[in-house]
């Protein structure tokens, strides 16, 4: 392989490019350490791996300080040396990576590298490690050459766990680079994929519930923005609402968003339709509104939990969601009856004192104490995952089960910002077709067909093409009283909707439906696609006039 640099530029691990950009080989070790430490933000190794690398860095700095007056300049790789060619010459003569660069070039052929990376993208990290590290016993420094990573001498002798972390950086970077499948580009391709698929994973986010009246979190008029604007609650950042530590102090703000009188959207019904057709492997939803369930979907995993159940944050007792519905509808904080009550805040002690049945002996002390918490420890919190809480094991288990089985991925109404759900796209076999349906482009992934617009419109268009009708909602039993009081105008059925054909962006795999917000990304894509097709027609003309019958280069669609 052509390992012309010690590390090549990555996508989300750009720091790995730094040793290449800064040819001060006198501190290759330090530069590699910096790059590997920076990559920890993406790959997240255990603490002891970080400690291992930091210890090295410290040692390197001490050595340099001892024999180099400009030690700081050398230790911090951002600072370019201005002091001349002499040193650079000296370094290139003594390039500590040189022998390994030669070794890297001979370690793998281009074909072998391709095989290694394809294996990884098809079988995933765990199977890859099993095959290449365990079964084939390929030393990690050698394996790293296939990922364009060359270790210096000091780093080659690191313990296995640290070496494995280096390999994980390469693996993560490679998995982030899914190549678009060139054979799928059009809406008709998407329709055919859905029609022929047997086991579809549908990944959904806030975008499928916006039309139900549930505000999404991140948009301009979203929940975070309106909370910040109202100034009603003192949040440094509206995301604090979903921070478990903030919640324990200020539970009230969270109960503002309890989902109550909402009706599933055409998107929810589309998921149910796929399930009715026997094609739904699983719906992974990031939403907590349980509207999938209201639409009747059985195979749904609420990745961030849901309001379907609630638990006491103190004694962990679990309750059905409707147990706390009354309090929540009146914006009160529900409290666990089996947990000890706490004294009310000082200012309201007098008014509430009479209601208390078992006044505790130190109650009088608390009257002088201004910092009494407003809530008892036993608050009942819906079982949704907050920041600072671990995602349930169900997610990993489900994905492990589904990975070998899925044959199509549909992503609807999410910009894939929150991990680990966002990582499903890189985690699945890269040869599995991916269709994205969203209002805006999602730039950090590379789906095969991109349908931009209001998700409801897009799925209804697909239904018309498929000749399928969205199922009716399961009525009566799931409906709450509020729905009866405030009935929403019934959504028109797919066949009643005006037929408006989507617009293709140039000759690309991106299509614009009603409500699309493609922005500059789409403009650039259109320009590029146009330039490519002009180039292609020029080539065709040239070939025709030259009288050859060679096929012309296919227009790029990625
Ligand atoms: Zn409790």
Boltz pocket constraint, residues with backbone or C-beta under 6 A from the ligand:
constraints:
  - pocket:
      binder: B
      contacts: [[A, 312], [A, 313], [A, 314], [A, 315], [A, 316], [A, 317], [A, 336], [A, 337], [A, 338], [A, 339], [A, 378]]
      max_distance: 6.0
